[in-house]
């Protein structure tokens, strides 16, 4: 696997989770999904599991292939950008 492909994995999962999480957030925040709150929470948990799985897979790949460790670390760090965004969304929904 080449370096651009490894970076593309992290960026793709980040944008997928970010766009889906933002859609769920705005639908909850605007009141369109008030009857589906449990369902949306489940969806957010599934995205968190997906991010965790990809993060761990990238870190394991970096440990196995030491020559690609830095690029795997950069790709995994892109996934960590979602954490403060989720915390912000959680605080805004709680208000």
Secondary structure per residue as TSV (DSSP state, phi and psi in degrees):
chain	resnum	aa	ss	phi	psi
A	1	X	-	360.0	133.7
A	2	X	-	-88.4	166.5
A	3	X	H	-61.5	-43.3
A	4	X	H	-61.0	-33.1
A	5	X	H	-68.2	-38.0
A	6	X	H	-66.3	-43.0
A	7	X	H	-64.5	-37.2
A	8	X	H	-64.3	-33.5
A	9	X	H	-61.8	-50.8
A	10	X	H	-62.5	-43.5
A	11	X	H	-67.7	-38.9
A	12	X	H	-65.4	-45.6
A	13	X	H	-66.1	-38.5
A	14	X	H	-59.7	-52.0
A	15	X	H	-66.5	-36.0
A	16	X	H	-63.7	-48.5
A	17	X	H	-67.0	-40.4
A	18	X	H	-63.9	-47.3
A	19	X	H	-67.8	-40.7
A	20	X	H	-68.6	-41.9
A	21	X	H	-65.3	-38.4
A	22	X	H	-67.1	-38.2
A	23	X	H	-63.2	-45.0
A	24	X	H	-64.4	-41.8
A	25	X	H	-60.5	-50.7
A	26	X	H	-68.3	-30.3
A	27	X	H	-71.1	-35.0
A	28	X	H	-72.9	-42.6
A	29	X	H	-66.4	-35.8
A	30	X	H	-83.8	-11.3
A	31	X	T	93.4	6.7
A	32	X	T	-73.1	-25.6
A	33	X	T	-116.3	36.3
A	34	X	G	-63.9	-31.4
A	35	X	G	-83.5	-9.0
A	36	X	G	-113.6	32.8
A	37	X	H	-64.1	-41.1
A	38	X	H	-66.0	-41.8
A	39	X	H	-62.8	-43.2
A	40	X	H	-68.3	-34.3
A	41	X	H	-64.5	-38.0
A	42	X	H	-65.1	-41.3
A	43	X	H	-62.7	-43.0
A	44	X	H	-64.6	-36.5
A	45	X	H	-65.9	-38.2
A	46	X	H	-65.2	-38.3
A	47	X	H	-67.3	-35.6
A	48	X	H	-65.5	-40.5
A	49	X	H	-65.4	-39.4
A	50	X	H	-62.4	-46.3
A	51	X	H	-61.9	-41.5
A	52	X	H	-64.6	-44.1
A	53	X	H	-62.2	-46.2
A	54	X	H	-66.9	-39.5
A	55	X	H	-59.7	-48.9
A	56	X	H	-64.6	-38.6
A	57	X	H	-64.0	-41.0
A	58	X	H	-66.2	-39.7
A	59	X	H	-68.1	-40.4
A	60	X	H	-63.8	-42.3
A	61	X	H	-60.3	-41.3
A	62	X	H	-65.4	-36.0
A	63	X	H	-72.9	-35.3
A	64	X	H	-72.0	-47.6
A	65	X	S	-103.7	90.7
A	66	X	G	-60.3	-28.3
A	67	X	G	-69.7	-20.9
A	68	X	G	-108.5	14.0
A	69	X	H	-61.8	-44.4
A	70	X	H	-63.8	-43.8
A	71	X	H	-69.9	-35.0
A	72	X	H	-66.7	-37.6
A	73	X	H	-65.9	-40.4
A	74	X	H	-64.1	-43.2
A	75	X	H	-65.1	-39.5
A	76	X	H	-69.1	-33.7
A	77	X	H	-66.3	-30.0
A	78	X	H	-61.9	-37.1
A	79	X	H	-65.5	-29.4
A	80	X	T	-71.5	-13.0
A	81	X	H	-65.0	-26.7
A	82	X	H	-66.1	-25.4
A	83	X	H	-62.6	-51.8
A	84	X	H	-66.1	-29.0
A	85	X	H	-67.3	-42.6
A	86	X	H	-65.0	-40.6
A	87	X	H	-62.4	-41.0
A	88	X	H	-63.4	-45.8
A	89	X	H	-61.0	-41.3
A	90	X	H	-63.2	-39.7
A	91	X	H	-67.7	-37.2
A	92	X	H	-71.7	-35.6
A	93	X	H	-69.8	-34.3
A	94	X	H	-70.4	-20.5
A	95	X	-	-69.0	360.0
